[in-house]
Amino acid sequence: MLDLIIVPPVIIVAFARRRLYAALSVVLMFIFFNLMIEHSQIGGTANATPALAIAYVIGWILPLILLSVAPAKAVTRRLIFLGIGLVLLIALNELSKLGLDVTAPKPS
């Protein structure tokens, strides 16, 4: 089972022209894909194992297709901006939970 997780990204990176950008792209895509899979499994059924296996296979085929068509440097830049946006979104969500009101009058 571990071979199915390790071998595809190694193959993708080994045959890439720019290995650093390909490795970053594969890692970021895997992180985002896992976040989506884990979020969709919350409240899911226990019989979702075949669907989960298919999702992981698709999760390794799609980066291979994407990096064979698009340049790895451009994909990496877009994924980094996506990650920064996700972190900012989470930070703003946590700030909104504090209930700070900037329009309230200050006590004097």
Beta strands, then each sheet from edge to edge (+ up, - down):
end
